[in-house]
Amino acid sequence: MQNAIDPPSKRTKIEKRMDKIIYVLFCTLILVSFIGTLFFGIETKKDINGGNYRRWYLRPDSTTVFFGPRRISVAAFLHFLTGLMLYGYLIPISLYVSIEICKVLQIIFINQDLSMYDEETDRPAHARTSNLNEELGQVRTIFSDKTGTLTCNSMEFVKCSIAGTAYGRGMTQLEIAMARKRGERLTEPMPIDTGESEKSVKGFNFRDERIMNGQWVHEPHSDVIQKFFRVLATCHTAVILDVTESGEITYEAASKIIYETESPDEAAFVIAAREVGFKFCKRTHTSIELHELDPFSGQRVDRVYKLLQVLEFSSARRRMSVIVRNPENQLLLLAKGADSVIFERLSEDGRVFEAQTKEHIEKYSEAGLRTMAIAYRELGDDEYTRWEQEFMEAKTSVTADRDDLVDKLADRIERDLILLGATAVEDKLQNGVPECIDKLAHAGIGIWVLTGDKKGTAINIGYACSLLRHGMKQIVITLELPEIEALERHGDKEAIAKASLDRVKQQIHEGKSQVTRELSTEFGLIIDGKSLTSVLENNLVNSLMEIAMSCATVICCRTSPKQKAIVTRLVKSVTDKTTLAIGDGANDVGMIQAADIGVGISGVEGTQAAMASDFAIAQFRFLERLLLVHGHWCYRRIAMMICYFFYKNITFGFTLFWFEAYASFSGQPAYNDWYMSCYNVFFTSLPVIALGIFDQDVSARLCLQNPLLYQEGVQNILFSWVRILGWMFNGVLSSIIIFFLCTNSITGQAFREDGQVADYAVLGVTMYTCVVWIVNCQMALSINYFTWIQHLVIWGSIALWYIFLAVYGSIPPTLSTTAYKVFVEACAPSILYWLTTVLVIIATLLPLFTVRAFRVRFWPMEHDRIQRQRSKGPKPDGAENQDATDKRLPESCNTQNSSDSPLEISIRIDNLKASPRRKNS
């Protein structure tokens, strides 16, 4: 609970920019109100000039305070307030309500997408917030955990190194794939999981006749093997879930025991010990009971170990130990942990097998296996008694530094260890991970993997899941160097820090030079946790970020959960681009909360990550559809929706301004009060909501086949300031055309058959009719994907205006005021009303239609080209099976193929960055 933090408040970049636009519109509101007030004051002051009345018909000598020329300052101030209320329609208050409605319905579509439903776990995608929908379409960098996120987190014990001897037959899938890519001859071609075995045991995939079936007793170092598996069977926090009815565990029943452990690794170790012959079968608060094979008698015996202390694993300690007293009354400390942590705690006499074990660990890491070192030491009774007294005092203290005291005492006892060997467990990749990462990379998304694994393991997993590709050059920043390790053995902290800083600076400088020198080459950066710590402590962040941002892939190995969160915050602040973090365990929560978007995977490690996330999915491969399909659609819908909202409100608001100028800035509204009140509620609201829910520029299939389309969101092309100001200018232009065409078409001439001219009410209805038609027709021009719902809301909104006008106009004039019978008796019978409406609609829509036609024809955006090619129909026979990315780019490059030239991909992305109107070759 002490490490828990309040969940951060996250807002999208579109929302933040929308706030700025509201400020602009608010300033516009004040400006037009001030301009109206200024001209009102000038005109009103002229009404009385000496004893002459300029506008005598307004009776300036006997008027209210609102129009009094003798108190012009008061009248001007009141007119300014009138202007603020009159032009308040420039501020789209209903926009926020409409956006929330759309976002809630968007997440319903995400939650019900069967393509993101995992049958095995019976888990659909789950959007835990509706605030970040459009942000899914703008992700520039993804931070991913490895274990349980890219892999299944279903650990299987496959190999081990004991007393300098490697045990375990067969090759992992990753070993076979890497050997074939290098053209090497397979020495052990049989995959581990295809060997002949009597039965399949979950968590155990080990084959070696030298160890199994009690044959380990004939090995040269059988005593070390015995100690090794005793550590695996004893050093853990597992509990037994399934026992016999009597509560007693026999040898036959031991194989049926089900273990509940804190991690899949721990379960694999306990199961491995059981299968070899060291069966953990009972646990109490003070003891652990094993069924073992006695190497001298050849019989199965029960051995009870008195459990004295458990020094639990933590991400900072990266090791776990137990202190037990065995039946021979020996005090033993049994330890397991990361090899780098265990090796630095070995005694001089405990390093007999260090060289061979390190060699085996390196080999296991290259095979993509997770390794852990196993060690022990004997304790003296006096030494333990003194230590236990201090340890219990530290544990029971209530001071702020209690945890630090406990860790220091644990570190003191966990010294002078004797190395026994190392374990190697396999965690296979999830289905579809390589294809998903490849697609995301070709969408221009940078991918960072933050893992606690060794460098070799991380690199080979990177190759296995297409993070690293052959032909990609690696920049390695590491402190796992012989000279650093030599200094660490001497324990000189100042010398270690200085040497580490020098080596990190040197490697960063070399990496910069390499990136600058080879601009056309794709790079992958690999950095370990120690180097990352040195970078953070010595203000080298900017230099590291400069290299990292030039690399297509970054792998941070040997990183702690705290470092994962720090790296995420650094990239987020340096790039100012949208970041996404995905993980499956509690140690990923910090990273998930630090990123702009957090995605949790409900996996073996529980639901902590999913509960702390913004979106929860069952498999990593679903991230492809979540971003490239739903992210792209949501970004486009929200961006278009907001731009259109500003357009329709500016169009409406500025017709009021032009009319006020036409009426000598008197503050007289052009429309009836109920017309204005219903504009955003009934006549223009439903079409924009339908746009935000249903519109699609291309189908889901084409989104996945054309990943570069995603760059429209990353570069924020659809919500750039140029696009926003363009929509605003279009709104002002539309208002000008509407007002001046209406006033010049129907005023000053006979409007009715009896010769009567159009009055104020008729002019207001005509202008309002044109506004309703034009903003809804603009919506029809903007929509890419028509359904019956779009047709219903667009044409239904227009029809609703006429129905409202007829019904409202039939109400007595005490309520309907200027709307009384204006449509039925004045407008509907007049051919001039209908001709003016048609003329204004055509004249207003023609500029936008012309500009859009020229842009689509000569400077098409990515979705324009896809739509055009789709409209040409299917390809010839056999061509339909090709990736649609063959037709996506002018260069006809297949961006789904990992062998694409990195230069070609970067050129295409740079072209998209430079201009949304890239000419189609």
N, C-alpha and C positions, 0 to 999 in steps of 0.2 A: 504494500500500500504506500510505503514511503517513496517508491519510485514512480507511482502513478501520477499523471499530470492531467489537467483538464483538457478535454478534446478541443483542438483549435477551431476557431471560426474560419471557414473557408468561403471565399467569394471568387467568382470567375472573373477573368480579365474583361469579358464582355460587359458584365455588370459594372465593373469599375469604370470602363469607358463610357457606359451609359450614364453614369452619374455626371461625368464631365459634360456630356451632351445636354443633360438637364440644366447644368449651370449655364451653358451657352444659350439654351432656349429661355432660361430665366432672365439672362442679360438682354436677350432680344425682346422679351416681354417688357422689361423696364424701358428699353430704348424706344420701342414703338409707342409706348404710353407717353414717354417724355416728348417725342416728336409731335404726337397728337396734342399734348398739352401746350407745347410751344406755339404751334400754329393756332390752336384754339385761343390762347391768350392774345396773340397778335390780331386775329380777326375780331375778337370780342372788344378789345380796346378801341378799335377803330369805329365801333358802332355809335359812340358819342364823340363827336369832334367839335368842341365848342358847344354851340346850340343846335348843331345839325345831327340828325339821326340818319346814319348810312343805311342800316337795315331797319327801316321804320316799322315794317310789318312784324318784327319780333318784339316790339314795344320795349326797347332797352331801358326806358325810363321807369318802367314798372314791371320788373322781372324778379325772379327768385335769386337767391344767393348763388345758385349754380351757374347762372349766366349773367350776373351783374357786372357791367363794364366799370362801375365805380369802385368795386371791390375785386379787382381783377386777380390779385394774388390768391385770395380765398377761392374764387371760382376756378382758377387754374389748378390749385391743389386738389380740389374736389373732382375736377376732370381727370387728373392723374389717377386718382383712386378708381374712378369709373373705367378708365382705360385698363387698369390692372384686372378688373373683373371682366371686362369685355373681351380682352385678348387672352384670358386665362386658358383658353382652349389650346394655346400653343404648348402648354405643359401637359403632357399625356399621363395624367394620374391613373387612368384606367389601364395603362400599359403594364404596370406591375401586377395588377390582378390577372390580366390576360396571360402574362408570362407564367405566372404560378399555375394557372389552369393547364396550360400547355405542358409544362414540365411534369406535373403530376400524371397526366395522361401518357407522356413519353416514357416515364419509368414503368408504367403498366405494360407498355409494349416490350420494354427490356425484360421485365420479369416473366413475361409469357412467351418469350422467344424460345421455341423448342430446339433451335440449333445450339442454344447454350444450356441445354438440360443434360445432366449427367445421369444416365440410367443406372450405372453401377452403384452410385451413392444416393440416388434419388434426390438430387439437389439441383434446383434451377438457379439461374442467375437471380441475384437479389440486390436491387438498388436501395440502399439504406438512406439515401438523401436525394432530394430533387434539385438541389442547388447547383450541382456540377455537371448537368447533362451536356451542355454545349462545350464544357471544358474537355470532355472526352474526345472532341474533334480537333483539339489544339495541342496535343501532347508532343513535346519535342524530345524528351528524354525519359526513358523507363529505367527504374532501379529495381532489380530483382534479387531476391534471395535465391539460393540454389536448392538446398535440401528441402524437399516437400513442395517446392514451387516449380522448379524445372524438373525435379525428380519425383518419384512416387513416395519417398520417405518410408519405404517398406524395406528395411534393412535385412540383408542376408549375409551371414558369416560365410565367407568363401575361401579365405586364405589366412595364413598367420606365419610369423617368424618367431621361432623359439630357440634360444641358445645358439643363435647365428645360423640356424637351418630353416630354409623356407619349406613350408608345408602347404599343400593344396594343389590339386591337379586342374588342368583345363585353363581356358582363356575366357576372359570376359568378352561381351559383345563389343565393347569399346576397343579392347586390345586387338581383336580380329579386324575391326574396321580400320584402325590406325595402321596395322601391319600391311593390310592390303593397299591402302593409299600410298604407303611408302614403298610398295613393291617387294616387301620382305617375304621370305619363305616362312610359313607357319610351322613352328616347332611343336605346338600343341593345338592342332586344328579344331579339336572338339570343344564347343562352348561348354561352360560350366554347367548350365542348366539342362544339358541334353545327355548327361552321363547316365549310366545304368545305376539305379538306386532301388533299394527295397521299397521305400516309401518317400513321399514328399513331405517335408517338415517345413512349415512356414518359419522363416527366419534363419534357416540352416541349409546351405547349399555347398557344403564342404565335402570333398572327396580326396582321401589319401589313405591308402592301405597301411601306411606306417603308423598312423595315429588311431584309426577307427578299430572297433571291436577289441579294445584292450591291447592292441599291438604296440602301443607307445612304451610299454614296459621294456621292450627289447631295444629301444633307441639308446644311443650312447649317453645322452643327457636326459635320461628318464626322470631324474629327480627335478630337473628344471621344468620339464613338461608338466609334472605333477603340480609344482608350485604355480605354474602359469595358469592352469585351468582351475586351481583352487582360488586364485585371485578372481577369475571371471565368475566363479560360482558364489563368491563371498562378498566382493566389493561392489555393492549395488544397494538400491533402496526398493527392490522389487517386492511385491506381496503376492501371495498365492490366492487365486480366486476359486479354484476347484479342488476339492479334496474328497476322500471317500466318506461314506456315511458315518463310519466310526471315528473319523478324524485322524486315523493313523495312516501313514503313507508307506506302502510296501514298494518294493522294487518294481513290481509289475504295474502298480498304479502311478508310479512317478512319471511315466511318459505321458500320462493323461493330464498332468497338471497344467493349468493355465496361469500365466504370469501377467500381472499388471505392473507396468514400469513407467518411469517418468519420460523415457524416450525410446524410440525404436532401436537405437544402438544398444541400449542396455538390455533390451529384450533379446536381441540377437546374441549377445555375450552369454546370458544365462542359459539360453536354449543350446548354444554351442557346447557349453560345459556339460549340460545334461546329456547331449547326444554322445559326447566322448566318454562319459562315465562318471562325471562329477555332478550329481543331481541335487540341486537345491530343492528341498522338500518341506522345510518348516522354518518359520520365523516368529520370534517373539521380540519383545522390547530389549531383551538382554542376551539373546542367543540366535544362532543360525545353525540349522542341522542339514548335513549333506549325506547322501548315499554315495560312497566312493568305492573304487576298486583298490583293494590292498595289493600292491605289487609283490609282496612277499608271500602271502597266503593264496592269492588269486581269488579271494572271496569278496563279496560286496559287504561293506561294513558301514555302520552309522558313525559319523563323527560330528560332535557338537562343538561349535566354536562360541566362546563367550564374547558377545559384542559389547565393547567398552565405549567406543566413540565412532561417530560418523561425521566425517568432514565433507560436507556435501559439495557437489559440483556447482559452479557458477560461471557466468560468461567472463568474469574478470579472472578467476582462478584457473579456469580451463583444465581442471583436474578434480578427481575425487579420491578420497582415502577412507579406509576404515581401520580401526585399531581393535584387534581381537586377541584372545588368549586361546591357543589351540589345546587339544587334549593332552599334549606333552607339556603343558604349562608354560609354553613359550609366548612371549609378548611379540606380536607381529603388526607392522603397519603395511597394509596392502594398498597399492596405489595404481590408478590408471588415469591417463590424460593425454593431452596433445604432446606429440613427441618433442617439440621444442621446449615445452615446460618440464617434462620429465628428464630429458637429457641434461639440462643445466642443474639438476638436483642430484645427479648421480655422484656416488663416492668414487674415489680413485680405484678401489677394488671392485666397484660395481660396473666398470666399463669394459669388461672382458668381451662382451658381444656387441659393443656399440658400433663398430665399423660395419660389421656384416648386417646388423639390424638397420642401420641408416641406409645401406645399399638396397635392402629389401623394401624399406619404406618408400624410397624414391621410385623403385620399380612399381610398387603397388599404386603410388600416386599417379604415375604415368598411365596406369590402366584405369584410372578414374575411380579408384577405391578409396574409401574413407579409412584412415589409419589412426591407431591409438596405441601408445606405448604402455607396457605393463611392467611394474617394478614392485619391490618390497624391501623391507629392512627389519631387522630384529631390534627390539628395544630392551634396555635394561629396566629392571623394576624401579630402581631409584630415580632414573631419568624420567620415566613415565609418571611416577608419583609426583615429582616436583612440577612437571609440565601440566598434569591433570589439575593440580590445585590452582595454578595460574589460569588455566583454560576455563575452569568452572567459575572462577571469580570474574573473568571477562564476560562470560556468557550471561551471568546474572547481574551484571552492572547495569545501571540505568543512565549512563552518561551518553553524550551525543556521539562519541567515538567508539561505541561498543563494537560495531561491526569491524572497524579497522583493527581494534585490539584482537578480536577473534581471528581475523585473517592473518595478522602478524604471528600469532601463536601457532596457527595451523602451518604457516610457512616455515616456522622454526623446526617443527617436528618432522615435516616432510623434506628432510635433507638426508644426504648420505645414503641414497637409495641404491639398490642392486638391480640392474636391468635383467629382466627375464625374456622379453621379446616384444612383439607388436602384433596387433590384430589388423585385419583388412576386411571391411564389409562393403557390399555393393548396394548402391542405391540407383536403380535404373531410371532412365529418363521417362517422363510421362509421354503418352502417345501424342503425336502431332506437334511436339515442342520444336524440333528443327524447322518444320515447315512454317510454323507460326512466327518464329524469330526471323526467318528469311523474308517472310512477307512484310513484317514490321520494319525490317532494315531497308527494304526497297521502297517503303513508304516515306523514307527519310527520317525515321525515328532512331535516335541514338539509344543504345542499350548498354546499361551498366549492370554487371553482376557483382554483388557484394556477398562474399562467402567467407566462412571461417576455415575452409579447406586449405591444404598446402598448395603452393604455386603449381606444382606439376599436375595435381588433381584438377585444379581449376582450369588450367590451360587445355587439358585433354577433354574435359567436359565442354569447354568452349568450342573445340573442334566438333565434338559429337552433336552439339545442338546448333551448329551453324553460326555461332557467335564469332568464332575465328574461322577464316577460310584460307585455303591454300592459295598462296599468292599475296596474302595480306602480311605485311611486315610487322614484327612485334617490337614494341618499345618496352623494355623491362626495367622497372625501378624496384630494387630489392636490397635488403640488408642481410640476406642469408648468404653471406660471403665468408670465406675462410678467415680473413683477417679480422672481421667483426666477431666471429665465433671464438677466435683465439683470445680477443680482448674480454669477451664475456666470461670465459673460463677463469681469467685472472681477477674479474670482479671490479675493475677500475671504471667506475661509472662516468667520471669526467672524460676519460680517454674514449670510452664507448660513444658518448654523446658527440664528441668532437669528430671522431672518425665517421660516425653515422651521418652527420651533417655534411661533411666533405664528400662522402660517396653519393649522397642523395643529390647534392648540388651538381656534381659531375654528371650523373646520369640524366638529370633534367636538362642540363646544357646540351648533352649529346643528343637527347631526344628532340629538342628544339631544332638543332642543326639538321637532323635527319628529316624532320617534317618540312622545314624550309627548303631543303635541297631537293626533295623528291615530292613535288606538289601533286603529281599525277598518280601517286601511289596511295593505296588504302592502308591505314595503320590500325593496329590494335594495341592498347596500353594495358600492361599488367603491372600492378603495384601491390606490395604486401603491407600488412598492418604496421610493422615497425617503421617502414619508410613513410607511411601515412602519418604516423605519430610525429616523426621528425619534421615532416612538412608543416604540420599544424603548429608545432611548438616553435618553429623558427621563421614564421611568416613567409613561407614559400608557396602559399596557396595560389596566388595569381599566376606564378610561373607554371605550377602543375596544371591549373585550369586551362592555361593557354595551350598546353600539349593535349590535354584530355578533349577539349572541344574540337581539336583537329583530327581526332581518331573516331573511326566508325564504331569501335567497341572498346569498352573499358572493363577490366576485370580487377576487382580489389579482393585479394585473398588474405587470409589470416586476419580478418577484421572482426572487431567486437560489435555488439548491437549498438553501443554508443557511437562508434565510428561510422556505422551505417547511417545513423540519423544526422551526424555532423556533415558527412559527405553530401547527403541529400540537400541539406540547407545551403551548403556552399554552392552547389551547382544551381540551385533555385535562385540564389541571390546574384550570382555572377552572370548567368545567362539571361535572367528575367524572362525565361520561357516556361511554359507549362511542364511540370514534372509529374510523373506517376510512379508510385512505389507499390510493389506487389510482393506479398509474403504470406506465410502460412502459420507462423508460430508467434508465441509471446515475445520472442526476441526481435521480431520484425515490427512490433507496434510503434516504436519510436520512429523508425524510417517511414512507416505508413502515415503517421500523423504529421511528419515534417514535410511530406510532399504535397503538391497542390491537390492531387487525387490519390487516395489510398484504395488499393484493391486487395481484399483478403481472400485467401483460399481456405475453405473448410476442409482440413486434411487430418492426418494422423495426430498432429500435435495439438488438436483441439480447435476451439472456435475463437480464441483470443484475437487473432489477427482479423478474422471476419467481423467480430463485434466492434473492433476499433476502426474498421474500414468504411469507405463511402460506397463501395460496390463489392459484393461478394460473389465469387464464381467457384465452380467445383474443380476446374482444370485450367492450367495455364493457356492451353490452346484456344480457349474461349475469349481470351483477351484480343485476339485478332478480330473477331466479329464485333466485340464490344467497342473497339476503337474505330476500325475501318468502315463499319456499317452504321451502328447506332451513333457513334461519336460524330461521324461525318454528317449524318442526317440531322442530328440535334443541333450541331453548330450551324449548319446552313439554315435550318428552320428558324432558330432564334435570331440569327443575324438578319435574315430577310424580314422577319416579323417586326423587329425593332425599327429597321430602316423604313419599312412601309408605314408603321405607326407614326413616325415623325413626319413622313411625307403627307399623310392624310390630314394630320392635325395642322400642319403648316398651310396646306392648301385651304383648309376651312378658315383658319385664323386670319390669314392675310386677305381673304375676301372681305372680312369684316373691316380690316384696316383700310382697304381701298374704298369701301363704301363710306367710311367715316370721313375720309378725305373728300369724297364726292359730296358729302353733306356738310361741308365747312367745319369738319372736326367737331361736330356737335355732340358726339357720344351716342348718337342714335344707332342701334344695332340694325344690321341688314335683315335679320330674320326674326321671326316670332320666337318668344322665349322657349316654348316647348320644342320648336325645331332644334334649337341649340342644345337643349337638355338631352334630346333623344339621339343626337348625332353619334356619339361614342357608345351608346347603349344598345340601340336597335339596328341602325342602318349601316354601320361599318365594323361592328365588333366581331360578329360570327365569321366572316370571311378571313380575318386575320388570325383568329384562333384556329380555324381549319387549316390555314397555311402552316401554323406552328406545330400542328399535330400530324398531318398526313402527307405533306409535300415531300417528294423525292426527285432529285435531279437525275439519278440513275438507280437501277435496281440493286438489291443486296448482292446479287451474283456479280454484277459489273463493278461494284465497289471493291469486292475481294479480288477480282481479276485485274483491276487497275489501281494498285496501291498508291501510285503517285498522286492520284486524285486527293488523297488525304492532305497533301501539302497546302491545299487551299485554306484549310483550317489552321495549320501550323504557321503559315505566313499571314494569317488573318486577312486574307484578300477580300472576303465578303463583308468585313466590318472595319475596313481601314478608314482613315479620315477622308481620303479621296472619295470612297464610296458613300460615306455618310453625308459629306457636303454635297455630293452629286444629287442624292435623294432630296436634300433640303432645297437645293437650287431648283430641282424639278418641281417641288411643291410651290415655291414662290412663282415660278414661271406659269404653272397651271393656274394659280390664283389670278395672275394678271390676265391671262387669256380668258378665263371664265368671266371675270368682272367686266372687262372692257368690251368683249364680244356681246355679252348680255345687255349691258347698258346701251350700246350703240345699235343693237338689233331691235329692241322692243320699245325704247323710249323715243319720244318726239314724233310718233306716228300712230295712226289708228291701230289699236290692238284687237278690239272686238268688232263684230260685224256691224254694230250700231254706230261705229266711229269713235267710241271712247278710247282714250289712250291708256297705256299701262300705268298703274299707280304704284305706290311704295310696296304694297302687299304683293302685287303681281311680280314686280322685279325681284323681291325676296324669294318667292316660290320658284321662279325660273332659275335664279342663281343656285338655290339649294338643290333643285332637281339636277342641275348640271354637275354640282359637286358630288352628289350621291352616285350618279352614273359614272363619273370619271374615276373616282377613287376605287370603285368596285371593278371597273373595267381594267384599271391599272393592275389590280390584284389578279384578274384573269390572265393578263399578259405575263405576270411574274410567276405564275404557278407552272410547274413542270409536269406534275402528275395529277391529272384530273380524275376524280371519282364522282359518283352521284352526289356525295356530300358537298364537294366544292361547288358543283352546279346549283345545288339546292340553296346553299347559304349566300352565294354571290347574287344570283338572279332573284332569290327569295328576298334578300335585303332590299333590292331595288323595288320589287313588287310591294314590299311592306311599306315603303315610303308612300306610294300612291294610295294604298289602303288607309294608312294613317291620315294622309292629307284629306281624303274624302270623309272619313269618320269624324276626325277632329273638326273639320270645317262644317259639319252638320250640327255641332253643338251650338247653343245660343251664343251670340257675340259677347255677352258678359264674361264668358269663359274662354271662348276661342279667339276673341279679339280680332286681330288682323287676318286670321285664317278663316273667318266665317265665309263659307260658300266660294272662297277664292278659286278653288280648283274646279268645282263642278260648274260654276256659272261664268268664270272669267277665263281660266287657263285651258281647260279641256276642250271647249268649243273653238278655241283660237288655233288656226293653223300655224300662226307665227310662233306660238309657244313651242309646238312640236318641232318646227323647222329650226328654231334657235337651239333647242336642245341637241338635235342631231349635229348641227354645225359646230357647236362648242365642243361636243364630245370628240368629233373627228379632229378639229383643230388642236385640241389639247393633247390627245393621244399620239398624234402624228409625229411630233419631235422625238418622243421617247422610242416609239416604234422604229423610226428611221435610224436613230443612233444604235439601238440594239441590233437591228438587222445588219448594219455595217460592221459592228463589233463581232458578231457571230460569224460573219462571212470572212472578214479580213484579219481580225485579231481574236480568234476564239480562245476561250478558257478551256481548261482540261475537260470539264463536264460537257461543254459545247461540242467538242470534237467527238467525245464518246457518243453523245446523243445523235450527232450527224451520221456517224458510221453505223450506229445501231439502226437508224432509219433506212439505211441502204439495204437492209435485209441480211440473211445469213450468208456465210461464206460458202464457197464451193465444197463439194464432197471432201470430207476428211479434214477440212480446215476448222470446223467447229470445235474439234477436240483440242486444238492448240490453245495455249493460254491467251486470254484476251489482251494481255499486255503486248502481244505482237502488234496489235493495231492501235495501241495507246499512244505511241510516240512517233514523231516525224522520222526519227532515226530507225524505226522498226526494230528496236532492241527489246528483247524479252527480259523484262525486269524481274521476273520470277526465278530466273536461272541464276544461281549463285556464282556462275562463272562470268557474269556480266563485268565489263570493265568498270572499275570504280570511277574512273574519270568520266565515262559516259553518264553514269548515274548522277554524279555531282554536277555535271554540266546541265542536266535536265532540271535538277532541283534549283540550281542557280538561276536558270532561265525563268522558272516559275516565281522565284523570289523577286526578280528584277521587274517583272510586269505581269499582271494577270491577263494581258491581252497579247499573248505570244502568237506570232504569225504562224499559220499552219502551212508547212511546206509540202 
